[in-house]
Amino acid sequence: MDSTDRSPVLRPARRDDIVALHRLIERSVRELGAPWYTTEQISSSLRFMFGVDSQLIDDGTYYVANEGERIVAAGGWSARRTLFGGDQWKHGADAPLDPTTDAARIRAFFVDPGSARRGLGRLLFDRCLADARGVGFRRLELMATLPGEPLYRALGFAAEERVELALPDGVHVSLVRMSRAI
């Protein structure tokens, strides 16, 4: 790809992307989350909840959208029980889901603020939807942030539950549990 080409290219995330992914996640959460969350909620969320889930990378179900060499978006899906959160949030083994009875998880979508509202979330979602469908899942589930909720509604998800999540430092963050059929 020519370095001037700005067409996004999806590829599976690699472990050597983790540093760049942490930077992307921080920019995305701080800038795109600012209209919905306080500075304290954003800082606490980045410390305790938002981050890279390396299991998704190892499973080959986490993708990045590159423009040239730059990662401008990331997101994935999972056939494991964890619904949300990076490595720092998870505790214990991440058991597999049964596609015949469980919903696949849509996980950790983050977009660089300078690339927001250009269809990158939909591009990532379409890939995740095809992958989950391809291994037999019939439903998808996710935990949306408030800035992510409009995207997921546009992708056919419905809110099932609004959650006030207490983080370890006592800060509360509003999230929305959503699902849809495949």
C-alpha positions, -999 to +999 in steps of 0.1 A: +000+000+000+012+035-009+019+056+022-005+082+008-033+057+005-059+065+032-082+035+026-084+015+058-072-021+056-083-046+082-059-072+096-057-093+127-040-076+156-006-089+167+011-088+200+036-063+186+006-039+182-001-037+219+018-005+226+001+013+197-033-002+208-029+012+243-022+047+228-052+044+205-075+033+234-064+062+256-069+088+228-103+073+220-116+071+255-103+105+265-115+124+235-146+106+223-158+099+259-154+134+271-190+145+263-204+116+283-180+109+311-162+131+336-124+133+337-124+112+368-146+085+352-123+084+321-091+082+341-105+055+364-119+035+334-085+036+317-068+025+349-091-004+358-112-014+328-103-002+293-072-017+277-060-045+255-074-080+261-044-100+249-066-132+248-085-117+218-052-111+200-040-147+208-074-161+196-071-142+163-104-124+168-092-088+174-086-066+143-070-033+136-078-009+108-047+005+093-042+036+071-008+031+059+012+020+089-010+038+114-037+020+134-068+041+133-093+017+148-095-016+166-122-040+176-131-077+178-153-104+189-149-134+212-161-169+218-152-166+255-172-156+286-156-122+292-180-094+281-157-064+284-125-051+298-088-053+291-062-076+308-062-055+339-100-061+344-101-099+339-098-124+367-091-161+362-097-183+332-117-170+303-139-200+296-152-207+260-188-201+250-211-226+233-223-212+199-256-232+202-266-216+235-245-186+242-240-152+225-207-143+210-191-111+225-184-080+205-154-065+222-132-035+226-141-012+197-119+020+197-115+046+170-088+073+168-107+106+173-093+120+140-108+090+122-142+090+139-175+088+120-159+074+088-174+039+090-145+022+107-167+008+135-191-007+109-161-021+089-148-038+120-183-050+130-190-065+096-159-086+099-167-097+135-203-106+125-191-128+096-166-145+118-190-152+146-217-164+122-191-186+105-185-206+137-222-210+144-231-182+168-267-170+165-266-140+188-242-112+197-238-094+231-217-065+242-213-039+269-214-005+253-200+028+266-224+057+263-205+072+232-206+037+216-243+031+222-255+050+190-232+030+168-244-003+182-281+008+179-274+016+142-259-019+139-291-035+151-284-039+188-310-033+215-304-022+250-311-049+276-298-033+307-283+000+319-255-006+344-238+017+369-205-001+372-185+006+404-147+005+397-122-005+424-116+032+434-153+038+439-159+057+407-191+047+389-193+044+351-225+041+331-226+013+305-253-004+285-256-042+280-269-048+244-276-077+222-289-087+187-296-117+167-272-127+139 
